[in-house]
Amino acid sequence: MAKDLTEALHALTMEAQGQSTRVDKALPAVKEATAIPTRSGSSGPVGVGTGGTGFVLNGEKTVSSTDGLLTFYFPDTLRATIGVTTVDVGVIVKTGP
């Protein structure tokens, strides 16, 4: 133990005198980011078209936990109906069995 303390004290003394044996490590060079490829095609506006599911503005919504301890208020929501499930952004409301 005394030898460890002596070595530690010696290292601190050397560092204080500017004679540190520490070797600074440099970070690797940064690679250049690759370009984002150009987009091909277009999806069109959401909610337009046949057979698709689109989101519509649904206004405000307040959701409470089943025990009533927590209440969440959403000042503006988006809604879509997928099969028997109604999905509000941030909230999933089950409307079917």
BATOR-53765 format. One record per residue (C-alpha): residue number from 1; residue in one letter; x, y, z. Coordinates in nm, 4 decimals, always signed. Each point is the difference from the previous one (the first is absolute). Example, Ala and Ser with C-alpha at 12.3 -4.5 7.8 and 13.67 -1.06 7.14 Angstrom:
<lumnus>
   tormi   kolba         xx         yy         zz
       1       A    +1.2300    -0.4500    +0.7800
       2       S    +0.1370    +0.3440    -0.0660
</lumnus>
This chain:
<lumnus>
   tormi   kolba         xx         yy         zz
       1       M    +0.0000    +0.0000    +0.0000
       2       A    +0.2837    +0.2396    +0.0839
       3       K    +0.1503    -0.0614    -0.3431
       4       D    -0.3312    +0.0875    -0.1669
       5       L    -0.0265    +0.3233    +0.1983
       6       T    +0.3595    +0.0896    -0.0836
       7       E    -0.0619    -0.0582    -0.3706
       8       A    -0.3198    +0.2048    +0.0099
       9       L    +0.1734    +0.2862    +0.1801
      10       H    +0.2864    -0.0121    -0.2509
      11       A    -0.2454    +0.0133    -0.2933
      12       L    -0.1768    +0.3015    +0.1538
      13       T    +0.3325    +0.1750    +0.0603
      14       M    +0.1124    -0.0588    -0.3581
      15       E    -0.3328    +0.1251    -0.1348
      16       A    +0.0211    +0.3151    +0.2143
      17       Q    +0.3452    +0.0675    -0.1449
      18       G    -0.1325    -0.0394    -0.3530
      19       Q    +0.1779    -0.3296    -0.0522
      20       S    -0.3063    -0.2185    -0.0320
      21       T    +0.0273    -0.3336    -0.1741
      22       R    -0.3611    +0.0335    -0.1101
      23       V    -0.0626    -0.0336    -0.3716
      24       D    -0.2945    +0.1937    -0.1381
      25       K    -0.2107    -0.1975    -0.2413
      26       A    -0.1577    +0.1718    -0.2971
      27       L    -0.3437    -0.0857    -0.1330
      28       P    -0.0097    -0.1646    -0.3417
      29       A    -0.0582    +0.2250    -0.2987
      30       V    -0.3636    +0.0710    -0.0825
      31       K    -0.1309    -0.1643    -0.3143
      32       E    -0.1938    +0.2147    -0.2421
      33       A    -0.3707    -0.0810    -0.0111
      34       T    -0.1302    -0.1532    -0.3182
      35       A    -0.2510    +0.1964    -0.2041
      36       I    -0.3696    -0.0782    +0.0435
      37       P    -0.1261    -0.1658    -0.3180
      38       T    -0.2623    +0.1848    -0.2006
      39       R    -0.3562    -0.1050    +0.0608
      40       S    -0.1895    -0.1726    -0.2770
      41       G    -0.3779    -0.0048    -0.0237
      42       S    -0.2493    +0.1667    +0.2258
      43       S    -0.2455    -0.1274    +0.2573
      44       G    -0.2413    +0.2915    -0.0369
      45       P    -0.1863    +0.1541    +0.2907
      46       V    -0.0945    -0.2341    +0.2846
      47       G    -0.3704    -0.0772    +0.0006
      48       V    -0.0468    +0.0426    -0.3732
      49       G    -0.0735    -0.2970    -0.2208
      50       T    -0.2146    -0.3074    +0.0203
      51       G    +0.0379    -0.2919    +0.2346
      52       G    +0.2574    +0.1741    +0.2182
      53       T    -0.0134    +0.1105    +0.3583
      54       G    +0.0513    +0.3691    +0.0599
      55       F    +0.0231    +0.2117    +0.3098
      56       V    -0.2490    +0.2812    +0.0560
      57       L    -0.0012    +0.2833    +0.2524
      58       N    -0.1989    -0.1082    +0.3038
      59       G    +0.0191    +0.2955    +0.2402
      60       E    +0.0882    -0.0221    +0.3678
      61       K    -0.0044    -0.3191    +0.2073
      62       T    +0.0360    -0.0770    +0.3700
      63       V    +0.0965    -0.3520    +0.1055
      64       S    -0.0049    -0.1243    +0.3605
      65       S    +0.1588    -0.3105    +0.1454
      66       T    -0.2350    -0.2771    +0.1135
      67       D    +0.0563    +0.0886    +0.3674
      68       G    -0.0527    +0.3712    -0.0669
      69       L    +0.3378    +0.1040    +0.1443
      70       L    +0.1476    +0.1184    -0.3314
      71       T    -0.1605    +0.2259    -0.2578
      72       F    +0.1569    +0.0952    -0.3328
      73       Y    -0.1262    +0.2910    -0.2069
      74       F    +0.0710    +0.0239    -0.3724
      75       P    -0.0932    +0.3432    -0.1418
      76       D    -0.0095    -0.1314    -0.3563
      77       T    -0.0051    -0.3569    -0.1286
      78       L    +0.0058    -0.1905    -0.3253
      79       R    -0.2263    -0.3039    -0.0424
      80       A    -0.0122    -0.2993    -0.2327
      81       T    -0.2209    -0.3085    +0.0096
      82       I    +0.1734    -0.3254    -0.0893
      83       G    -0.2412    -0.2918    +0.0006
      84       V    -0.1743    +0.0130    +0.3388
      85       T    +0.2689    +0.2100    +0.1715
      86       T    -0.0003    +0.3774    +0.0121
      87       V    +0.3483    +0.1459    +0.0302
      88       D    +0.0578    +0.3512    +0.1319
      89       V    +0.3566    +0.1301    -0.0204
      90       G    +0.1471    -0.0735    +0.3421
      91       V    -0.3078    -0.1976    +0.1070
      92       I    -0.1494    -0.3300    -0.1191
      93       V    -0.3718    -0.0312    +0.0592
      94       K    -0.1537    -0.3427    -0.0476
      95       T    -0.3486    +0.0328    -0.1518
      96       G    -0.0785    -0.3640    -0.0685
      97       P    +0.0078    -0.3359    +0.1766
</lumnus>
